[in-house]
């Protein structure tokens, strides 16, 4: 499971902004929303006749593969880097 999300915004003529977000406290705070999302996923799997255990297992594998992922976005003279560790 990813542990840390780092966001860096480079702005022209200003100092860059860096934000570190520890994901475990964020997940704990948002756990009621996560529970509702999982329940909605289970209902959607039932409606579309998809194996629930296999779908949730695939979702967990995707989340587990996120560490090391980097997103670099550039627009005009502003750049945003998002790194998941």
Secondary structure as UniProt FT lines:
FT   STRAND          4..10
FT   TURN            12..13
FT   STRAND          17..22
FT   HELIX           23..29
FT   HELIX           31..47
FT   TURN            48..49
FT   HELIX           52..64
FT   TURN            67..68
FT   STRAND          70..75
FT   TURN            76..77
FT   STRAND          78..84
//
